[in-house]
Amino acid sequence: MRKIIHLIEDDRAISELIAFLLTEEGYDVKVFANPKMYEQRTHHLLPDLLIIDVKLACNDGLTMCLEWKQDPSTRDIPMLVTSAYEGNRADIRVAEADYFMSKPFDINELLAWVSSLLG
């Protein structure tokens, strides 16, 4: 069975690139532009991995990360967090994300971390 990855990213070019790369690697990828859309459409479908941007137009990705890591039903789902601002790395530790990746990121590094987080 293919691993399911949910991607929350408001930059369409970035989300399309990541989705393409991960789909080519054999993952089932679902893309969402913001956490509100995500929650409306997937409230009962949990992924094997969540990739989320820190600063989203309508909501803060860190808030969602922290909520997920505090919720017993989602806390064990690995989270890879991305940000164009390197200064967000310290905030990621507070939100308990599993890995932080700066934008622009190396494609091979992204694929390696996705594979590692999915075990």
C-alpha positions in Angstrom: 0.0 0.0 0.0 1.3 3.4 -0.9 2.2 5.9 1.9 -0.1 8.9 2.1 1.5 12.3 2.3 -0.5 15.5 3.0 1.1 18.7 1.8 -0.2 22.1 3.1 1.5 24.8 1.0 0.0 28.1 -0.3 2.6 28.7 -3.0 1.2 26.8 -6.0 4.5 26.4 -7.8 6.1 24.9 -4.7 3.2 22.6 -4.0 3.1 21.4 -7.6 6.8 20.6 -7.6 6.7 18.8 -4.3 3.6 16.8 -5.3 5.2 15.8 -8.6 8.4 14.7 -7.0 6.7 12.7 -4.3 4.2 11.1 -6.7 7.1 10.1 -9.0 8.6 8.3 -5.9 5.4 6.3 -5.5 3.7 8.2 -2.7 0.0 9.2 -2.7 0.1 13.0 -2.3 -2.8 15.3 -1.4 -2.2 19.0 -1.6 -4.0 21.7 0.3 -3.6 25.5 0.1 -4.2 26.2 3.8 -5.1 24.5 7.1 -8.7 25.5 7.0 -9.2 23.8 3.7 -7.3 20.8 5.0 -9.5 20.4 8.1 -12.7 20.7 6.0 -11.7 18.0 3.7 -9.6 15.5 5.7 -10.9 15.6 9.3 -11.0 11.8 9.4 -8.3 10.8 6.9 -4.9 10.9 8.6 -1.7 10.8 6.5 1.5 8.8 7.1 3.4 12.1 6.8 2.4 15.8 7.0 4.5 18.4 5.1 3.5 22.0 6.0 4.7 25.5 5.4 5.3 27.6 8.4 3.8 30.9 7.2 0.6 30.4 5.3 -1.6 33.2 4.0 -4.6 32.4 6.2 -3.1 30.6 9.2 0.1 29.8 10.9 1.5 26.4 10.1 3.3 26.3 13.5 -0.1 26.5 15.3 -1.3 23.5 13.4 1.9 21.5 14.1 1.6 22.2 17.8 -2.0 21.2 17.9 -1.2 17.9 16.1 1.7 17.1 18.4 -0.5 17.6 21.4 -3.4 15.5 20.1 -3.1 11.8 20.9 -4.6 10.8 17.6 -2.1 12.7 15.5 1.0 13.2 17.6 2.8 10.2 16.2 2.4 11.3 12.6 5.8 12.7 11.4 5.8 16.4 10.3 8.3 18.0 7.9 8.0 21.8 8.2 9.3 24.2 5.5 10.0 27.9 5.6 11.6 30.5 3.5 12.8 32.2 6.7 15.7 30.4 8.4 14.8 32.1 11.7 11.8 29.9 12.0 14.0 26.9 12.8 13.8 27.7 16.6 10.1 28.0 16.4 9.9 24.5 14.9 11.4 23.0 18.0 8.6 24.7 20.1 6.0 23.2 17.7 7.7 19.8 18.0 8.0 19.2 14.3 10.1 16.2 13.3 12.3 18.1 10.7 12.7 21.6 9.4 13.7 22.4 5.8 14.6 25.8 4.6 13.4 27.1 1.2 14.7 26.9 -1.3 15.5 23.3 -0.5 17.5 20.6 -2.2 15.2 18.1 -4.0 17.4 15.1 -3.0 17.4 16.3 0.7 13.6 16.5 0.6 13.2 13.0 -0.8 15.7 11.6 1.7 13.9 13.1 4.7 10.5 12.0 3.4 11.9 8.5 3.1 13.5 8.7 6.5 10.5 10.1 8.3 8.2 7.4 6.7 10.7 4.8 8.0 
